[in-house]
Amino acid sequence: MTLYSRRLLTNRIGIALSMIAMVFGLAALLWILWTLFYNGFSALSWDFFTQDTPAPGTEGGGLRNAIVGSLMIVVVTTLVSTPIGILAGIYLAEYGATSRFAAVTRFVTDIMLSAPSIVVGLFVYALMVATLGGFSGWAGSVALSLIAIPVVVRTTENMLLLVPISLREAAFAVGAPRWQVSLKVTLRAVKAGVLTGVLLAIARVTGETAPLLFTALNNQFYSTDMSQPMGNLPVVIFQFAMSPYDNWVSLAWGGALLIALLVLAINIGARVIFHQKDNF
């Protein structure tokens, strides 16, 4: 067998193995999605969105309190993590090329990206819940913010590093100070990519359960008080899915489907933004 024939055979084997792996991956994904839609779609109704979680062993009810609680926690998380993450990313890309502090920040950010979410939940539990005397929605938002901030930081830094140096030099040539170049030139040039990073961070924290178990816990009643334990979809799904009540299990499937649809919508939105950026 010639060298060309061996390379051709190796290439075909590699492609075949890649295709097999892709088929297995797609099959598993479609199986999960089919099971989720099959079991969760029947639970979606008007009562699902307008009624609170039912008592054990009762029929009916919904997940209004959990939906509202999750929305409030995620909104606060977004408001906290977005400015901190973007400003930190700007510093690392524009000012931290040779700074030791920036190198340490990158190292800590990489550790936070790979840290298990339950560790973050335990940290916030010891920092806020155990010391301030109770579970709360604020503690849940802090825990999710610690997960979202590294995602926004790394995305912002990587996008800013893609900006050509000539664009910065042109702005400096007309007398623009460095902070204006960072905010009004380079950041504006990659705003679509930065926004995509924010959306991906939101998608990352939307379904997190472990941090909320140690911080926000749960509340079976409707509440908008962030200083008290607050209902949220991940924890309710975790509790209801393991219950012996068929009604609770059905609501858990509906909540899981709702989170999956939300994450899917966010990822599609990110793809659309990236596509628009590429067209420009």
PyMOL commands that set and color helices and strands:
alter all, ss='L'
color gray80, all
select helices_A, chain A and resi 3-43+46-50+64-95+100-114+117-132+137-161+165-173+178-189+191-206+210-214+233-241+246-279
alter helices_A, ss='H'
color red, helices_A
deselect
rebuild
show_as cartoon
